[in-house]
Amino acid sequence: MFFHLTIISELLVSLIYEMQRRNSLYGCASLCVGGGPAMATVLEMCQE
């Protein structure tokens, strides 16, 4: 379980940095764990 959480956090951090670099408002990340479970997340960047 810890291994999957590490990959998910890496994926989300990379997505946030890429959204900042591209000045994107929305981003989507998906992950297939294998054997059935999967995850998808949509992020919205807060503008100040």
Sequence and secondary structure as in RCSB ss.txt:
>XXXX:A:sequence
MFFHLTIISELLVSLIYEMQRRNSLYGCASLCVGGGPAMATVLEMCQE
>XXXX:A:secstr
 HHHHHHHHHHHHHHHHHHHHHT SEEEEEEE SSS EEEEEEE    
